[in-house]
Structures are given as C-alpha cells and as structure tokens.
Amino acid sequence: MQGGLRRCCLVQLARLLNNMTVSQWRIEPKIAGIERPSFVAFFSYGFRPFFLGAAVYAVVIMAVWLCWIATVAANGSHDWLPVAGSPYAWHAHEMVFGFAGAAVAGFLLTAVPNWTGALPLSGTPLALMFAVWFAGRLVIGLSGVLPYPLVAGVDLAFLPVLGAVAARQLFIKPALRNVVFLIILAALTLTNVTYHLAISGILAINPLIPMRHSVILVAIMIAIIGGRIIPTFTHNWLHLYRKADQLPQRVGWLDAASIISIAIFALLEVAGGPVLLLGGAALIAAVLNATRLALWRGFATLEEPIIWILHLGYAWIVVGLLLSAAAALTNFVSGAISIHAFATGAIGTMVMAVMSRASLGHTGRPLIAPRAIVAAYWLITLAALFRVLGPLLAPQYDMIILTGAALAWIAAFGLFAFVYAPILTTPRVHTKSVHS
C-alpha cells in the first residue's frame, strides 16, 4: 500500500516537473541579469534609453572637450572641432541640452505616468523620441559644416516633443505642482532659441548668457524634484534603520519659499538686475535652501550611499547660490565658478544619484548601489570639487585641475554606463527591493 502510494507520488512529481516551462526554471539567470539585450526591453520605459544615453554622452562630450582643451594648451589648432561658434558655447550647450536634457527626459517619461496613471511612452514612439534627441546631438556636433537653419531646427525639436508628450500625460490628472515642469521646459526651449539666434548672428549677444540661464532653470527643476524625492526616500530608509525622532521634516511654507527664492534669483539674473539685489536674492535663496536641506536629516544616512548622494546633490545648489552671491557682491569669485557649482555639482551629482536609484527600482532590483557606483558617486564629487574649488584655491594649476575634473567626470559616468547597460537593456527582474 505504502509502496504504491510512493510510486504514485513520484509519478505525479515527474509529470509536474516535465510540464513546467523553461521560463519557470530561469529564476536565477533573471536575477543575475544575463538575458540578452532587446529592443522591446530597452524601449519599454523612458528611463532606459535616456539614462543610458545621458551617461554615454556625458563620457563622449567630456572626452572631446578634454581633447580640445589639451590641443589648445599645447598651442595646437583651435578650429578642428566642426562646430559653429565658440567651442566653449558648444560645450555648455551640450552639457545642458544633450546630457541634462536626456536625463530630464528619462525622469519625466518615467515619473509622469506614475503621477497620473497614464500609459508610459514605449516601443516605436519612444525610439523615435530618442532618435530626435540623438539627431540633435549629431547636428550640433557638425554645426560648423551643416546649414545652420537645419541644425537649429533639428536641435530645437526635442524639448517641444518631450513637452507635448508630458502634457498629454499630465492633463489626465492636471495639478499645478506637476504642470510647473511644462513651464520650465518652455523656458528651456526659449533659452535654446536664444542660443541659436546668438550663434547664427541674428542676436548680438554672447551665447554663453542663455546657457547660464539654462543651467539655473535645470537647477530649479532639481530643487523641485529633490523636494519630492529626497525627504521621502530618506524617511523610508530612516524608518527602517533608525529611531523615529531622526525622521526628516518637511515644512510647507519653507518648501515653497525655497523654490520661489531660486526663481526670483533666476529672474533677476535674466533681467540683469542690480548686483546688490542679485547678490541679496542669491544669499536669501541659499539660506532658505540650506535650512530646507538640513531638515531632511541627510547626516543620518551616511551609511547608505544611494541616499546620501541625493542630499549631496542638493547641497551643491546651496553652494551654487552662495557662490553666485559672492560673484555678485565681491571680486573674489567669477561667474564661471558659480555656474559650474550648479552644472558640475548640482546637475552632475543629482543626475547620477537619480539615474542610479531609479534604474534599480524600476527594473525590480534591490535599492543598494553597487560598489562601482559608490565609486562613481565619489568620482562625480571629486569632479565637482576640482572644477569649483580648484580655480579658487590654486589658479596657477588651472589646466591640471580642469583635466582632473574632466577625467573624474568621464570615469564616473563611464562606470555608470558599464554597470547599468545590462540592467537598462534587458527585461525587468522579479525581486523585491530591500528598502524603498
């Protein structure tokens, strides 16, 4: 009787195992992320192509820039780059509208569907949008040999297309706190138009002026996004691993005042306001945003790199505002140094922080930064310190410092691209995050 029951159980077990599909047995390979890259996976969500595109382009554009700087330092030819206008303006433009533009697109195309419940852009439409961004990078890189109206038209197309897609999704559940991103995209499009008019000679202004305004606009977007995600992610981690009295605090009026103060500073910057007023506005904005950041309890998260890097990214906004105040009110700080605190510091660091975290969370992986990415966090911090503090503390070693900053930047985003390329080009895994 028992022998017959045993044989029956074994037969049933053999049938069950035989009927199981191959995919049911591939749990470990999925977790290990060894599936082959595919078009379907890569273009299944906006963060995938645009985050990887931003990282790769960050490496490429900085490597080309470093080569040009080295050529100039060696008394070589200044005009080997096939770009229209000053190479300095080209570098600034591509760091904002190429690198940061891709990161902003990846964030909005991922976050907006979560905010509104809209279907995310995917498949061929997403691939076409990515192609528009990529085409802009190609024509800008060859702007010195192509008809400039063509260059301007192709480059200017991306942000309005992104805005149209975001607007279509945002107005499913319209909210002023979300519609503000459309306003910033429109303002960035306007600064980009101004840049192209300056490069083409239609406007008699320095093209670096609209680029400075563009950097500050992206900083405002970071301040808005940071105010939403940093205290939330910090709260989640501290709630699991620390005492309840260490949780971050959010004060409604302070959040609003912090953003409005940066916007006022930006408006005064664009309008060319009196230096005393401009410096005072920057100083007030720095104090408000520093207070806001302190209430988020960043120092309590030093054990978790994927959290503290967010706080560090926001801290660079405060540094940028303080240096902007110093540039307006004194002769000790140049405008170039203050703008690089926003660009290399705030934008570079926050882009790295958000891309590394969101890519893990949205592909089903634990929210723990790999060791190589922790190294990337330190490298992007080193790049920002070199670029901002180096010219202040050791101007006689300017070329060495700039080279060090560029190499650290290249290494940081090179590591990101190396680690995250398999993650962003293969299907989502099915594991639970360690913490949210």
Secondary structure as the mmCIF struct_conf table of DSSP 4:
data_model
#
loop_
_struct_conf.conf_type_id
_struct_conf.id
_struct_conf.beg_label_comp_id
_struct_conf.beg_label_asym_id
_struct_conf.beg_label_seq_id
_struct_conf.end_label_comp_id
_struct_conf.end_label_asym_id
_struct_conf.end_label_seq_id
HELX_RH_AL_P HELX_RH_AL_P1 GLN A 2 ASN A 19
BEND BEND1 MET A 20 MET A 20
TURN_TY1_P TURN_TY1_P1 VAL A 22 VAL A 22
HELX_RH_3T_P HELX_RH_3T_P1 SER A 23 TRP A 25
HELX_RH_AL_P HELX_RH_AL_P2 ILE A 27 ALA A 32
TURN_TY1_P TURN_TY1_P2 GLY A 33 GLY A 33
BEND BEND2 GLU A 35 GLU A 35
HELX_LH_PP_P HELX_LH_PP_P1 ARG A 36 PRO A 37
HELX_RH_AL_P HELX_RH_AL_P3 PHE A 39 PHE A 42
TURN_TY1_P TURN_TY1_P3 PHE A 43 PHE A 43
BEND BEND3 SER A 44 TYR A 45
TURN_TY1_P TURN_TY1_P4 GLY A 46 GLY A 46
HELX_RH_AL_P HELX_RH_AL_P4 PHE A 47 ALA A 73
TURN_TY1_P TURN_TY1_P5 ALA A 74 ASN A 75
BEND BEND4 HIS A 78 HIS A 78
BEND BEND5 LEU A 81 LEU A 81
BEND BEND6 ALA A 84 GLY A 85
HELX_RH_AL_P HELX_RH_AL_P5 PRO A 87 HIS A 93
HELX_RH_PI_P HELX_RH_PI_P1 GLU A 94 ALA A 100
HELX_RH_AL_P HELX_RH_AL_P6 GLY A 101 THR A 116
HELX_LH_PP_P HELX_LH_PP_P2 ALA A 118 LEU A 121
HELX_RH_AL_P HELX_RH_AL_P7 GLY A 123 GLY A 141
TURN_TY1_P TURN_TY1_P6 LEU A 142 VAL A 145
BEND BEND7 LEU A 146 LEU A 146
HELX_RH_AL_P HELX_RH_AL_P8 TYR A 148 LEU A 156
TURN_TY1_P TURN_TY1_P7 ALA A 157 ALA A 157
HELX_RH_AL_P HELX_RH_AL_P9 PHE A 158 LEU A 170
TURN_TY1_P TURN_TY1_P8 PHE A 171 ILE A 172
BEND BEND8 LYS A 173 LYS A 173
HELX_RH_AL_P HELX_RH_AL_P10 LEU A 176 ILE A 199
TURN_TY1_P TURN_TY1_P9 SER A 200 GLY A 201
BEND BEND9 ILE A 202 LEU A 203
BEND BEND10 ILE A 205 ILE A 205
TURN_TY1_P TURN_TY1_P10 PRO A 207 PRO A 207
HELX_RH_AL_P HELX_RH_AL_P11 LEU A 208 TYR A 241
BEND BEND11 ARG A 242 ARG A 242
HELX_RH_3T_P HELX_RH_3T_P2 ALA A 244 GLN A 246
HELX_RH_AL_P HELX_RH_AL_P12 GLY A 252 ALA A 271
TURN_TY1_P TURN_TY1_P11 GLY A 272 GLY A 272
HELX_RH_AL_P HELX_RH_AL_P13 VAL A 275 ALA A 294
TURN_TY1_P TURN_TY1_P12 LEU A 295 ARG A 297
HELX_RH_3T_P HELX_RH_3T_P3 GLY A 298 THR A 301
TURN_TY1_P TURN_TY1_P13 LEU A 302 GLU A 303
HELX_RH_AL_P HELX_RH_AL_P14 PRO A 305 LEU A 329
BEND BEND12 ASN A 331 VAL A 333
HELX_RH_AL_P HELX_RH_AL_P15 GLY A 335 HIS A 340
HELX_RH_PI_P HELX_RH_PI_P2 ALA A 341 ILE A 347
HELX_RH_AL_P HELX_RH_AL_P16 GLY A 348 GLY A 361
TURN_TY1_P TURN_TY1_P14 HIS A 362 GLY A 364
BEND BEND13 LEU A 367 LEU A 367
HELX_RH_AL_P HELX_RH_AL_P17 ARG A 371 LEU A 393
HELX_RH_3T_P HELX_RH_3T_P4 PRO A 395 TYR A 397
HELX_RH_AL_P HELX_RH_AL_P18 ASP A 398 THR A 425
BEND BEND14 THR A 426 THR A 426
HELX_LH_PP_P HELX_LH_PP_P3 PRO A 427 VAL A 429
BEND BEND15 VAL A 434 VAL A 434
#
